[in-house]
Amino acid sequence: MAALRRLAGSQRLLGLPIRAVSSGQTTNPTVSTRIPPASRPLDVVEWHPVETKEKSLFTKNPDFHGFSEDPAVDVLNMRAAFFFGVSICLVLGTTYLYYLPDHKQYLWARQEAERRIKQRTEQGLPIISSYYYDPSKIVLPPEEEE
């Protein structure tokens, strides 16, 4: 019975008609079997009273872009926004970033590495030495002082 009461309550909230269900038992006075008066379905207008006063901008201007209520100004502002947004920012911005100087000197480091590899292979030396410093240039203290 509790489930029937919940079902009847949810149907009332939705505005649906409630049907009486006979289960073969005596009717419970707490469960209402009355059908509420037919009500019209809820409109969007009832939920949003602001929309009833103002007309949609799409009825005045079907090509509304969201920049202005005047159609001519709306198209002008849309074209200006897309020109500056796409042409100036994307095209010229990426061109500027592409042609920036090599501030971290990645290009110089690669060219220097290629030059040294070529020089060491011509001299017959290994490309990378196992010593960090040249051992012939390291000055060690004499063994007597230890």
C-alpha positions in Angstrom: 0.0 0.0 0.0 2.9 2.3 0.7 4.1 1.9 -2.8 0.7 2.8 -4.1 0.7 5.9 -2.0 4.1 6.9 -3.3 2.9 6.2 -6.9 -0.2 8.3 -6.4 1.8 11.2 -4.9 4.3 11.2 -7.8 1.4 11.1 -10.3 -0.1 14.1 -8.6 3.2 16.0 -8.8 3.5 15.3 -12.5 -0.1 16.3 -13.2 -1.1 12.8 -14.4 -4.6 11.4 -13.7 -4.7 8.8 -10.9 -6.5 5.6 -11.5 -8.1 3.6 -8.7 -6.5 0.1 -8.3 -8.6 -2.6 -6.8 -6.6 -5.3 -5.0 -9.6 -7.3 -3.8 -9.2 -5.9 -0.3 -11.3 -3.2 1.4 -10.3 0.3 0.5 -8.0 2.1 2.8 -9.2 5.5 3.8 -5.7 7.0 3.6 -5.3 6.2 -0.1 -7.2 8.6 -2.3 -8.9 7.1 -5.3 -10.3 10.4 -6.6 -9.2 11.5 -9.9 -8.0 15.2 -9.8 -9.6 17.6 -12.1 -8.2 17.6 -15.6 -5.5 20.3 -15.7 -3.7 21.5 -18.7 0.0 20.5 -18.9 2.5 22.9 -17.4 3.9 25.4 -19.9 7.3 26.8 -20.1 5.7 30.2 -19.8 4.5 29.3 -16.3 8.0 28.3 -15.3 9.8 31.3 -16.9 7.6 34.4 -16.7 10.4 36.6 -18.0 10.2 34.9 -21.4 6.5 35.9 -21.8 7.4 39.6 -21.7 10.3 39.7 -24.1 10.4 38.2 -27.6 13.3 36.1 -28.6 16.0 37.8 -30.6 15.8 34.9 -33.1 12.3 35.9 -34.1 13.6 39.4 -35.0 16.9 38.3 -36.5 17.1 34.6 -37.5 20.9 35.0 -38.1 21.6 36.3 -34.6 25.2 35.9 -33.6 25.0 37.2 -30.1 26.9 40.5 -30.5 24.1 43.0 -30.7 20.3 43.3 -31.1 20.6 45.3 -34.3 21.1 42.8 -37.2 23.5 45.1 -39.2 25.7 45.8 -36.1 25.5 42.1 -35.1 26.9 41.0 -38.5 29.5 43.7 -38.4 30.7 42.8 -34.9 30.7 39.1 -35.7 32.9 39.7 -38.8 35.2 41.9 -36.9 35.6 39.4 -34.0 36.3 36.6 -36.4 38.7 38.7 -38.5 40.8 39.7 -35.4 40.4 36.3 -33.7 41.3 34.1 -36.6 43.4 36.3 -39.0 45.3 38.4 -36.5 45.7 36.1 -33.5 46.0 32.7 -35.1 47.7 33.4 -38.3 50.0 36.3 -37.4 50.5 35.0 -33.8 51.7 31.6 -35.0 53.9 33.2 -37.6 55.5 35.4 -35.0 56.1 32.5 -32.7 57.6 30.4 -35.5 60.1 33.1 -36.4 61.2 34.0 -32.9 65.0 33.8 -32.4 66.4 30.7 -30.8 66.5 32.0 -27.3 67.5 28.7 -25.6 70.0 28.0 -28.4 68.7 24.6 -29.4 69.8 25.1 -32.9 73.3 26.3 -31.9 73.7 23.3 -29.6 72.8 20.8 -32.3 75.1 22.5 -34.9 78.0 22.5 -32.3 77.4 18.8 -31.5 77.4 17.9 -35.2 80.7 19.9 -35.7 82.4 18.1 -32.8 81.3 14.7 -33.9 82.7 15.3 -37.4 85.9 16.6 -35.9 86.4 13.6 -33.6 85.7 11.1 -36.3 88.2 12.7 -38.6 90.8 12.5 -35.8 90.0 8.9 -35.1 88.8 9.5 -31.6 85.7 8.0 -30.0 82.7 10.3 -30.2 82.2 10.4 -26.4 85.2 9.9 -24.1 84.9 8.0 -20.9 86.7 10.8 -19.1 84.9 14.0 -18.2 88.2 15.9 -18.1 91.3 15.2 -20.1 93.5 13.2 -17.7 96.7 14.7 -19.1 95.6 18.2 -18.0 94.7 17.3 -14.4 97.4 18.4 -11.9 97.6 16.0 -9.0 99.5 16.6 -5.7 102.7 14.6 -5.3 102.4 11.3 -3.5 104.8 12.3 -0.7 102.3 14.8 0.8 99.7 12.2 1.5 
